[in-house]
Amino acid sequence: MTAQPSDPATPSPRRPIRDLPDELISQIAAGEVVERPASAVRELVDNALDAGARQITVRLAAGGVRLIAVEDDGCGIPRDELPVALRRHATSKITNLHDLESVATMGFRGEALAAIASVSEMALLSRTAQQASAFALDARSGELRPAARGTGTTVEVKELFFSTPARRKFLKSDTTELAHCVEAVRRHALARPDVGFAIWHEGRLVEQWRASAAPDVDADAALRQRLGDVLGDDFLRNSVPVQLRLGAVTVTGRAGLPDAARSRADQQFCYVNGRFVRDKVLTHAARTAYEDLLHGQKQPVYALYVQIDPQRVDVNVHPTKIEVRFRDSREVHQAVRHAVENALAAPRAQALAAASATPAVAPPGDFEQNRPVAPNWQAQTAIKFDERMGHKVSDLQALWGTPAAQPAPPGPTMEPAGATSPAAAMPLPTAVETPADAANTWPLGRALAQLHGIYILAESAQGLVLVDMHAAHERIVYERLKSQVDQGARIASQPLLIPATFAATPEEVVTAEAHADTLGLLGLEVVPFSPRTLAVRAVPTQLAQGNAAELARSVLAELGQHDASTVIQRARNEILATMACHGAVRANRRLTLDEMNALLRQMEVTERSDQCNHGRPTWRQLTMKELDGLFLRGR
């Protein structure tokens, strides 16, 4: 006879409330602290760093499941404190609430050793400088005996999760668990160039990072060396230094160039007071700095180190200590964003100029003065362009304060160096004579010709420079528009003949009412039409032909999640980017050599000119070595 299922309506017998056994309590706590072997490695390395270690060796077997042994040369644990170290909430890091609110050590909870011991076979071996010998403690039996070891501590963890087989079933392959363990140590290594790290697996050396020889003499050089050792020399070549102090926050490190972006966010490292963290504030701030520099869904690479008063950040948020909470998140967000933006602002052409031994000569003129093509963003309708005959330049004096040049006549798109045209024969407002050695003095070189009305070919000291003239000019116009708006100008709006209505959530309605002034700064007017409907009455002039409802939804979503000032800047930049795209010189637009050179000179001094507003590169360089390779010269 099969058992009949119990009736769901029948209540189960009431169970009495009881205290859980200590062993079960420890195993529950272990589940919060130790998720996999890498969690144990992270906690044990934290303790080694707090002990003042200068060399840490991690030995693993079966990806850390069979064995995890962490050896250090720190201060060690006195004999009498070894049994205490295995108790829950026993620690030397904090003693009162004030210490908890200003934690300056990697560990502080006093849970790691007890949690690991409850789900493994663990042994401690330690010696202080004052002791004649080391002592070993078996966590399972409590046996304490003398042993041989130098000053420092070794924590040996065997058969992780042997007492909780269900947890062990969720572990991945040995190779995967090993990779997580290596990543845990790598995160520590990036923060502590003064400490040497070695990782062994099954008796084979997997990774080793040597401590810097004199970190106190040149900390920046030590960090640079460690970043190169851990992330590779390519990271150093394709990144720029970050250094900014804003109020109580200091941000240092390196930010990868947009060209070094990856499809995954696997090389993004953020540290707060030396602790690796995953924090939405920091991630969003860094991403915001890259917004108009990256193409598509590419992810930037960076290693950022935030120093802040420990009392202004709460590290007691999550048992794994990988999350933090800032007292003033806006302050930290602005510091990180500005630090990365400033680092990425300088065009690479300036670095080429700095590397050149020959001083640069005066630029041959202003491309905008030679041929102003930026739109009047205050006008009610966008300026239309003729891709063959040039641009209409009415109302440009109000924006640039320069006279309008005559458009060049149509002609072939390939212009050799000696060609002349009516436009070329006209005197340029600020042009100077092009020196014969311009290729060696200007970072982006001397213009040679225009290819298919799209690319500018230039000769530089390193080789051949190819410039996408529309993308480059788009960035120049965009940066100028941002500068204009930063000086107090408002984005012009255009009323809609028929307001665009859309169904809105209660949150969107509240956000629209609370941020009416912010929306007005962006050229948007969004008002309640009914309790569950919003109406868009006005939109930015340059976006009048777009989907007003979708535009309003996206801005309201940003306002609901982030600080209003951040949303204003992001939305403003998107609008200005659209204006700049309309205002940049178009393909098949014939330029004179003087105009090409003027464009190159402006690229060399315009911030973020290496990428257009959409994140595409504006120029590329083929060195003489690369050109020789194409033609097999010297082989």
C-alpha angles and dihedrals in degrees: 000000000000120000114256116232114250119255109261089217091060109092116232118242112276115255120215120246109252140170113261117240114263092241092055090047090054092049092050089051090047089058090062095047105032113046097155139344091283089061091057091047091052093050094047093048089049089057092047092053091048088053090060097253119175096186125037124184122192119197119191139182126192091003091306096305096103098032141007116175120174116189125188140171095224130129095289131219120279116243095248093051097052095087090044091053090066095055120101115261092009111136143144093213102080136019106177145012093275090058090050091053093052104037112174099170131081094239129036111142098081091220106104102079094041092048094048092046091054093059102035146030102269134181132185123211116182144154133185125210090252096055124089092218142006125260129218123210124196107213094205100049100023091230113158119196139161117265141173119262141122123247111304140052138283120196113194119194119186132183098006113213092008089139093048105047092171089063091049091057090064094060119105128229121307090253092054094046090048090053090053091050092050090049091052091054092042090058090055092046092056091057098044114047088162091067126071119224132194128181122198126186123189089343094309124113107241103173136359130183116182122217116253114260097233112007093165092058097054113005093173092055091047092052091047090052092049092048089052092048094049104033099026136249090278089067091055093047092049100043139070130219119261120211126159138141114199115175109304094347126087120191123192137158134080133300121207120238116250090252089063094057117129137210091243132048092234097122102053113115123179123179130188113198089339095311120119109233141174105218128166092214093057095041093049092047092053093045091050090055089057096043100111094030103060127075119226117324097337116146121223124231122225147144110214127181119199119196116195138153106280089228089062094059130055114216093173093087105103133018091240090056090221093117127066137182122217123215089219107024093173091059092052093043093054093046094052094043094049092044093055094040092053092048093051096041098081110085118236089241088073090057089052090051092050090052092052117093093207115083115241119250127227115289116257096238147300115296090210091053091049093048117359110202105157115121123242097251090195092061118104094233130039117255111252121227133211108215093209106035099037136246135319105242102189118143093015095123090072091057105035104014092226132118119256115255122220115260118251118248120250117271145136116323095225110075118184121216096259098047121120131201137175090261092048091050092056116096113257118227097236104004120138131192112286109239119232092237094050091124089065097043105043117068093221092038134222120317115248106175148330118254120213090331090285111076134047116215116209135178115228134176089260098046135272124356120200118197129191096220096199093049092046095047091045090060092047092052091044094054091048092051091050090051091052093051092044088060090064107277118140126225108254117239133206122213115233117237089218115026114236111235129195138174109263135194119239088254092055091050092051091046092050092052095044095047101039091126092049091051089050091057088057093051093255128127112192118171134171113266095179135344089281103025133075127198126210108213100171137020135185110287095238091053098045092116094053132088103287095192094051091047091052092046093052093048092047091050090053092047090051093054107032143037114288094236091054092050092048092054094045095048091042091053092050090053093047091047089057090050092048092050090055091045101048123102110274132231116272089031107138114225129190121236090253090054091048092051091046089053091050091050092051091049089057092059103031117100117247091003092145090079132037122233090274095053097257117136116258099202143016132194131216110200122216089252091056092046091049089052092054090058097036092241114172094017 
